[in-house]
Amino acid sequence: HYPHRRQRQMCIRDSVHAGWRGIEQKIHLHPDLIKMSPTEIFIGPCIGPEAFEIQNDFTPFFPQSPHFIHKNGKMYFDLVSETHEQLKAAFPDIKITKSGICTFKNNQYNSYRLNKTEKRNWNLFKTRG
C-alpha cells in the first residue's frame, strides 16, 4: 500500500499590464496566454470611461468598438469594457472581476494622464495554498 497523496490542482498566476496601446495590440490575448486557458481574470485599477477623454484620431485604433462615449460635445473611451469584451470573446467561460477604481479620479493612484507623473502603480497579489 502506498500512502495517500493529495494531488494539488495546478494553479498558475500571471499578471499582464496594458494601457490602451497594449489592448489595441491585444497583448492580453497573446498565444502563450491563450494556451494557459485562464479561468479567472482581474482587471485592476485603470483610467475609467468618464475620465478617458479622446480625440477623433483615436477611433481608428478600435474601429469596430462600441465603447466610444459621446457626452457634452466630448468623446470618451471605455477601455475596461473593451478589454472585457475581448477577453470574453477569447474565453467565453472566464470569470472577470473588475476593480472599478479609476486611477484618474482616485488620488491614491498615480495617473500620467492626470498630472504627467513619472510614478507608477504597483499590483501585489497574495495567494493562499
C-alpha positions in Angstrom: 0.0 0.0 0.0 1.2 3.4 -0.9 0.4 6.4 1.3 -2.4 8.6 0.1 -1.1 11.7 -1.6 -3.3 14.6 -2.2 -3.0 15.8 -5.7 -2.7 19.5 -5.8 -4.6 21.4 -8.5 -2.2 23.3 -10.8 -2.5 27.0 -10.1 -0.9 29.4 -12.5 -0.9 33.1 -11.7 0.3 35.7 -14.1 0.0 39.4 -14.4 -0.3 41.4 -17.6 -0.3 45.2 -17.5 -1.7 47.0 -20.5 -2.6 50.5 -21.4 -4.7 51.4 -24.4 -1.8 50.6 -26.8 -1.4 47.2 -25.3 -5.1 46.4 -25.5 -5.1 47.7 -29.1 -2.2 45.3 -29.8 -4.0 42.6 -27.9 -1.1 41.6 -25.6 -3.8 40.2 -23.2 -4.6 37.7 -26.0 -1.0 36.6 -26.6 -0.8 33.0 -27.8 1.1 32.0 -24.7 -1.7 33.3 -22.5 -4.3 31.6 -24.7 -2.5 28.3 -24.2 -2.9 28.7 -20.4 -6.7 28.8 -20.7 -7.3 31.1 -17.8 -10.4 30.7 -15.8 -10.3 34.0 -13.9 -9.1 37.5 -14.8 -8.8 40.6 -12.6 -8.9 44.0 -14.3 -7.1 46.2 -11.8 -7.2 50.0 -11.3 -7.0 52.0 -14.5 -8.5 55.0 -16.2 -12.3 55.0 -16.1 -14.5 55.7 -19.1 -15.7 59.1 -17.6 -12.0 60.2 -17.5 -10.5 58.8 -20.6 -11.2 61.7 -23.0 -10.1 61.1 -26.5 -10.0 62.8 -29.9 -11.1 61.6 -33.3 -7.6 60.4 -34.2 -8.0 57.7 -31.5 -11.0 55.9 -33.1 -9.0 54.1 -35.9 -7.3 52.1 -33.1 -10.6 50.4 -32.2 -12.6 50.8 -35.4 -15.3 48.2 -34.5 -15.6 49.1 -30.9 -19.0 50.1 -29.4 -17.2 51.6 -26.4 -16.9 55.2 -27.5 -19.0 57.5 -25.4 -20.1 60.9 -26.7 -21.1 63.3 -23.9 -21.4 67.1 -23.7 -19.5 67.6 -27.0 -16.6 65.4 -25.9 -15.6 61.8 -26.7 -14.5 59.2 -24.2 -13.5 55.6 -24.4 -14.4 52.7 -22.0 -11.1 50.7 -22.0 -12.4 48.3 -19.3 -15.5 47.3 -21.3 -13.4 47.0 -24.5 -10.9 44.7 -22.6 -13.8 42.7 -21.0 -15.4 42.1 -24.4 -12.2 41.0 -26.0 -11.5 38.6 -23.1 -15.0 37.1 -23.2 -14.7 36.5 -26.9 -11.4 34.6 -26.4 -12.5 32.8 -23.2 -16.3 32.6 -23.1 -16.5 30.9 -19.7 -13.9 33.1 -17.9 -14.8 34.9 -14.7 -13.8 38.5 -14.9 -13.6 40.8 -11.9 -13.1 44.5 -12.3 -11.7 46.7 -9.5 -13.9 49.6 -10.6 -11.2 52.0 -9.5 -10.4 54.9 -11.8 -6.7 55.9 -11.4 -7.5 59.4 -12.8 -10.2 60.2 -10.2 -8.7 58.4 -7.2 -5.7 60.3 -5.8 -4.4 57.1 -4.1 -3.2 56.0 -7.5 -0.7 57.5 -10.0 -2.0 58.8 -13.3 0.2 60.1 -16.0 -2.8 61.4 -17.9 -3.8 63.4 -14.8 -0.5 65.2 -13.9 2.3 63.7 -16.1 3.7 61.9 -13.1 6.7 59.6 -13.5 5.4 57.4 -10.7 3.8 54.1 -11.4 1.3 51.9 -9.7 2.2 48.5 -8.2 -0.1 45.5 -8.1 0.7 42.9 -5.4 -1.2 39.7 -5.1 -1.2 37.4 -2.0 -2.1 33.8 -2.7 -3.1 31.0 -0.4 -2.0 27.5 -0.8 
